[in-house]
Amino acid sequence: MLRVKILISDPLGAEGVELLKKQPGYDVDVLPGLSKPDLLARIGRYDALIVRSATRADRDVIEAGKKLRVIARAGVGTDNIDVDAASQRGIVVTNTPDANTLAAAEHTMAVLLAICRHIPEADLAVKSGGWGRDRFMGRQLYGKILGVVGLGRIGLQVAHRAQAFGMKILAYDPYVSESRAVELGLALVSLPEL
């Protein structure tokens, strides 16, 4: 059986690493934090490279990866991978565009709630021995208007969550039709209007 050697050069969730290690025929090395010279010295032994955002799979790395067939980004985008250099060598470049969509949308809502409810200030006041409830009343999200720039994966998930709070959504996205906006229960506006 042909063994596939995989290098994971950035921190990756243990569950994902274990899934790979359990696959028959896969030899998986997890070596986060390699310096570029160390990466260049090692990459020639591997068929696949898995990165997140710390490792730069630039032209030098790709050229040193004589056996590379795949470079996978365990995250959104490929900005740290020289896609042109990989394509010239016939190396497949892939990513996981939905990897953090829900986390980003939830974080956006958490920040929105924290700001509206003065949570950072109230937390600091309590930790300092004070309180002053009237200072931290805040505002509710219900009935407020939220402007969303771009209805891609994250923007759409933020809009859905804001709608669950009873917010009205105004959005700018030149690629979304008016009929789709109506279907989503939001109003499209120009960027200056937003």
C-alpha positions as CSV (number, residue, x, y, z in Angstrom):
1,M,0.0,0.0,0.0
2,L,1.3,3.4,-0.9
3,R,1.8,5.6,2.1
4,V,0.7,9.3,2.0
5,K,2.9,11.6,4.1
6,I,1.1,14.6,5.5
7,L,2.7,17.6,7.3
8,I,0.5,19.7,9.5
9,S,2.6,22.9,10.1
10,D,0.2,25.0,12.1
11,P,-1.9,24.2,15.3
12,L,-4.9,22.1,14.3
13,G,-7.7,20.7,16.5
14,A,-6.8,17.4,18.0
15,E,-10.0,15.8,16.7
16,G,-9.1,16.7,13.1
17,V,-5.5,15.4,13.5
18,E,-6.8,12.1,15.0
19,L,-9.2,11.7,12.1
20,L,-6.3,11.9,9.7
21,K,-4.1,9.6,11.7
22,K,-6.8,6.9,11.7
23,Q,-6.9,6.8,7.9
24,P,-5.2,3.7,6.5
25,G,-2.1,4.7,4.5
26,Y,-1.6,8.1,6.0
27,D,1.5,9.1,7.9
28,V,0.8,12.4,9.7
29,D,3.4,14.6,11.2
30,V,2.3,17.6,13.3
31,L,5.1,20.1,13.5
32,P,3.6,23.6,14.3
33,G,5.9,26.6,14.5
34,L,8.6,25.4,12.0
35,S,10.9,28.2,10.9
36,K,11.0,28.7,7.1
37,P,14.5,27.1,6.9
38,D,13.2,24.0,8.8
39,L,10.1,23.9,6.6
40,L,12.2,24.1,3.5
41,A,14.4,21.3,4.7
42,R,11.5,19.0,5.5
43,I,8.8,19.7,2.9
44,G,10.4,17.6,0.2
45,R,9.4,14.4,2.0
46,Y,5.6,15.1,2.1
47,D,2.7,14.6,-0.3
48,A,0.4,17.0,1.4
49,L,0.8,20.1,3.5
50,I,-2.0,21.4,5.9
51,V,-1.7,24.9,7.1
52,R,-3.8,27.5,8.9
53,S,-2.7,31.1,8.8
54,A,0.8,31.1,10.3
55,T,2.6,29.0,7.7
56,R,3.3,30.8,4.4
57,A,3.3,28.3,1.6
58,D,5.2,30.6,-0.8
59,R,7.0,29.8,-4.0
60,D,10.1,28.7,-2.1
61,V,8.2,26.2,-0.1
62,I,6.2,24.9,-3.1
63,E,9.4,24.4,-5.1
64,A,11.1,22.6,-2.3
65,G,8.0,20.3,-1.9
66,K,9.1,18.0,-4.7
67,K,6.4,15.4,-3.8
68,L,3.6,17.8,-2.9
69,R,0.2,17.0,-4.5
70,V,-2.0,19.0,-2.1
71,I,-1.9,22.1,0.0
72,A,-4.9,22.5,2.3
73,R,-5.8,25.5,4.3
74,A,-7.7,24.5,7.4
75,G,-9.6,27.8,7.3
76,V,-10.9,30.5,5.0
77,G,-9.0,31.9,2.1
78,T,-5.7,31.1,0.5
79,D,-3.9,34.3,1.1
80,N,-0.9,32.6,2.7
81,I,-0.5,30.1,-0.2
82,D,1.0,31.0,-3.5
83,V,-1.8,29.5,-5.6
84,D,-0.1,30.5,-8.9
85,A,3.1,28.7,-8.0
86,A,1.1,25.6,-6.8
87,S,-0.9,25.6,-10.0
88,Q,2.2,25.7,-12.1
89,R,3.4,22.6,-10.4
90,G,0.0,20.8,-10.6
91,I,-0.5,21.0,-6.8
92,V,-4.2,21.2,-5.7
93,V,-4.9,24.0,-3.3
94,T,-8.0,23.7,-1.2
95,N,-9.5,25.5,1.9
96,T,-12.4,25.1,4.2
97,P,-14.5,28.2,3.5
98,D,-17.2,27.4,6.1
99,A,-14.8,26.5,8.8
100,N,-15.4,29.6,11.0
101,T,-18.6,31.0,9.5
102,L,-20.8,30.3,12.5
103,A,-18.1,31.2,15.0
104,A,-17.6,34.6,13.3
105,A,-21.4,35.2,13.2
106,E,-21.8,34.3,16.9
107,H,-18.8,36.5,17.8
108,T,-20.4,39.4,15.9
109,M,-23.6,39.0,17.9
110,A,-21.6,38.6,21.2
111,V,-19.8,41.9,20.5
112,L,-23.1,43.6,19.5
113,L,-24.8,42.5,22.7
114,A,-21.7,43.4,24.8
115,I,-21.7,46.9,23.4
116,C,-25.5,47.4,23.7
117,R,-25.6,46.1,27.2
118,H,-22.3,47.8,28.4
119,I,-21.0,44.4,29.5
120,P,-17.3,45.3,29.5
121,E,-17.8,48.4,31.6
122,A,-20.2,46.6,34.0
123,D,-17.7,43.7,34.4
124,L,-14.9,46.2,35.2
125,A,-17.1,48.0,37.6
126,V,-18.1,44.8,39.5
127,K,-14.5,43.6,39.6
128,S,-13.5,47.0,41.0
129,G,-16.0,46.6,43.8
130,G,-18.7,48.9,42.4
131,W,-21.9,48.5,40.6
132,G,-24.1,51.4,39.7
133,R,-26.9,49.6,37.9
134,D,-28.4,52.7,36.3
135,R,-25.1,53.3,34.5
136,F,-25.3,49.9,32.8
137,M,-29.0,49.7,31.6
138,G,-28.1,49.5,28.0
139,R,-30.4,49.1,25.0
140,Q,-32.3,46.1,23.7
141,L,-31.7,44.9,20.1
142,Y,-35.4,44.3,19.4
143,G,-36.7,46.8,16.9
144,K,-33.3,48.2,16.1
145,I,-31.8,48.4,12.6
146,L,-28.6,46.5,11.7
147,G,-26.6,47.3,8.6
148,V,-24.8,44.4,7.0
149,V,-22.2,45.0,4.3
150,G,-22.1,41.9,2.2
151,L,-24.4,38.9,2.4
152,G,-21.8,36.2,2.0
153,R,-21.5,33.3,4.3
154,I,-20.9,35.3,7.5
155,G,-23.0,38.3,6.7
156,L,-26.0,36.1,6.0
157,Q,-25.6,34.2,9.2
158,V,-25.3,37.5,11.2
159,A,-28.5,38.7,9.5
160,H,-30.3,35.5,10.4
161,R,-29.2,35.8,14.1
162,A,-30.1,39.5,14.3
163,Q,-33.6,38.7,12.8
164,A,-34.0,36.3,15.7
165,F,-33.6,39.2,18.1
166,G,-36.3,41.1,16.2
167,M,-33.9,43.5,14.4
168,K,-34.7,45.0,11.0
169,I,-31.9,44.3,8.5
170,L,-30.6,46.7,5.9
171,A,-27.9,45.3,3.7
172,Y,-25.6,46.3,0.9
173,D,-24.5,43.5,-1.5
174,P,-24.3,44.2,-5.3
175,Y,-24.6,40.5,-6.0
176,V,-27.9,39.9,-4.3
177,S,-31.1,40.4,-6.2
178,E,-34.1,42.3,-4.8
179,S,-36.2,39.1,-5.0
180,R,-33.6,37.2,-3.0
181,A,-33.5,40.1,-0.4
182,V,-37.3,39.8,0.0
183,E,-37.0,36.1,0.4
184,L,-34.4,36.6,3.2
185,G,-36.6,39.2,4.9
186,L,-34.3,42.1,4.6
187,A,-34.0,45.4,2.6
188,L,-31.2,46.1,0.1
189,V,-29.9,49.7,0.1
190,S,-26.9,51.4,-1.4
191,L,-23.6,51.6,0.5
192,P,-23.9,55.3,1.1
193,E,-27.5,54.9,2.4
194,L,-26.3,52.0,4.7
